[in-house]
């Protein structure tokens, strides 16, 4: 039986805003708590690559694959979502042989296809030093997570955005009943932690452990330029894509690494790699961003209720997962149905 509930979501990045949208659709009254209205700290510094090829034990692959389709389910009602199913060209994959990637994923139904140098040149004519063969996946996409978060938040029904932060969670008779803020308490039937790297500290206020790492992710951004890249491109030590405004965004790794330790020199190195990868002399460096990625210790999403009245959603990458997690979590919160896709990712796995 569907239950109308009063929901408090802490965090208005791409995860929290997607939850607000789906929960509002389901008839819940939602309060979205975030001191900023810009779409989230991590979301604003994300590469925004939507895929199911990265860090994939099979249960995680199936969750990511579901989430990719969930983005396309949003598009008819939210045409302003900055989501483009532009596909990805894999010329390299961070030390993992492309054949391994192909052999792991195609038996699961992932639509990888091998492409020849001529096909690579047709896909990306401005790419220098094309390999003898590469992988292409046409269903992968790019999204601007902070812009998407704002679109979702603004379209969310029965949702109020309060620009403040949560300082602790409130308990009563063993259940979480809301959050304390600098302006006083806010009460709710269900409190959802979608606060990225702040999730662990807030959960700790009610003695719930959320083991998180927070690796930095360095991205460089060029000034807008003519169309040079059509797809997301992965090469040796570089991933890049061109955004709708003409800027090119590029990074050096997805898991946190040495290039991020010194963003000033790291960004210069990335820009040199980018210039070397493309057939152009027109690139101009604009700026870099350094995003702190909320990454559970075991690399897998944390989604579920560790205590009555509390629901946790923290993961990397929110860009891929947000739409799917919002669907699945809404079904669990409003109708009591926990989809088998989520079984591997319950927070109780850290205390079992």
Order of alpha helices (4+ residues) and beta strands (2+ residues): beta-alpha-beta-beta-alpha-beta-beta-alpha-beta-alpha-beta-beta-alpha-beta-beta-beta-beta-beta-alpha-beta-beta-beta-beta-beta-alpha-beta-beta-beta-beta-alpha
